[in-house]
């Protein structure tokens, strides 16, 4: 087999063939694209990441109270995204009530349910069915949900926000190990405060 001239010629400074150099450059240029494509899988449908500032929001709960990023600044809080039709959400909510809200509310943790684009009557039914006592807010049109997730993302998720307004932890679905890790992060943030 005859040698390939492109592979034998060497770049005068780098000491590698132009053929190899072109392929290395192509690979290096494509890395950001490859990582951005896989990032969506890694972050499980989140548009935000740990360390990012939580997006601006203003929500109203079922009792008519208004909650916003500005009003919660300086507090540790969790945004719990939910919907009445979501079976995993219904499973998770009693755990959030007993293992997070009842345990940490006296230490200053605020837990806010954020219902995805449903009328108040339907959301009240969800509250009645699950027995939760933490505030549940309406998210008409899924505006906050859309700031946090990519299009067509699943609902069940929690966003833990530190007193500095930055995201400290993200969950997806209801996984016991991840749920415990979320509790540990929330507890550590409260101790720092």
PyMOL commands that set and color helices and strands:
alter all, ss='L'
color gray80, all
select helices_A, chain A and resi 5-8+18-42+69-72+87-107+120-130+140-148+176-192
alter helices_A, ss='H'
color red, helices_A
select strands_A, chain A and resi 58-61+66-68+77-82+110-116+136-139+157-161+167-172
alter strands_A, ss='S'
color yellow, strands_A
deselect
rebuild
show_as cartoon
